[in-house]
Amino acid sequence: DDIIGSAAKELLKNISVLMVVECNRDFLKGEDEALQLFYDYSLDMVLSDDLKFVKKAEKLCSKLWFSTYVTGWLFKSKTISLETANLCFKTLFAKRNWGENAIYHYTKKFLSEQTD
């Protein structure tokens, strides 16, 4: 029940179809499983917080997004405010201990260019 949980609840309210599937294959990583499910079920997108996976798999999937995309989408769709989006990103980067990587700098630039 923190800011990320609240944002997730808002997201789920705004998704028209949410599919949960069980995969009976053995995968080394959850990201590999997600990519396979993307193809098996013709899903709209794949989200991941694994930067190495995103860099590797973006050649295979044009609809692969880093997990911070969801918060940006919630802001752009006016589901959350700019203040909440900033707080979500700040909390996410602190909790995940990502430091100042490319995603951090892109997100910081994106948010600095936005207005409510």
N, C-alpha and C positions, 0 to 999 in steps of 0.2 A: 504493500500500500504506500509506495513512494511515488515520486513524479513520473518515473518510467512506467510503473504499473498503471498509473492513471492514464498516461498517454496510450499504453497498449489497450486499455479498455475502450478508449475513444476510437482507436483504430478499428477494433473489432466491431464497434457499432456502425462504422461507416463502410465496412466491406460487405458487398452484396452476396458473395458466395465464399465461404471458407471451407476448404476441403481438407480433411484429415485422413490420411491413408496409412496403412500398415505395409511396410516393405519386408518381404521375406528373403531378401538377399543379404549377403554379408558384405559390408563395406568397412574400409579402414577408418573413414572419417564421415561424420554427419554431412559435411559439405558435398562429398561425392554422392551420397545417397540423395541429397536434395537435388543435385543436378540431374541424376537419373530419373527422379520423380517428375522433374520439370518436363523432360522429354516424354516419359511414359503417359503423362496426363495432360500434355499440352497446356501447361500452366502459364500464367501471365508474366511471372518473374521469379527469380531466385534471389534471396537475401542472404548475406553472409557477413560475419564480422572478422573473418580470417583474410587479412590483406594478401597473403601469399596465394591463397586459393583464388581470390578475386582476380589477381593479376594473371594467374595461370589459366583459369577457366573462361575469362572474358573472350578468349579466342574461339571458344566452343559455344558460347552462349551470349548473344547480344542483349539479353534481358537479365543480366546479372548485375545486381546492385549491392554496394556496401550497405550494411545495416542502418547507417545514419540516414539513408535515403528516406526511410519511413517518416522520420521526424520532419525532414524538409517537405515531404509530401503533405503531412498533416498541417504544416504551416501554410503552404501554398493553397491548400483546399479550405483554409480558414477554419479548420477544426481546432487548432491551438493558436495562441498568440505568439508574436515574435519573442516576447519575454519568456514564455514557456518553452519555446523551441531552443532558445539560448540556454536555459536551465537544463533542459534534457541533454543537449550536446555536452555541456560542461560536466554534468553528472556522469554521463556515459563514458567520456574520455577519462575522467578521474577513476571511476570504478574499474574500467578495463585496463588502466595503466598503459595506454597506448602512446603517451608522450606526444611530442610535436612531429608527427609524421605527415605524409602528403594528404591524407584524409583530414587530419586536423586543420591544416592550412587551407585546404579547399573549403571546408565547412566554415571556418572563421571568416574567410573572404565572402562566401555566399551570404552568411548572416549579416555581415557589415553592409552589404549592398541592399538589404531588404528594409521595407517599412511596413508597419501594421496596416 
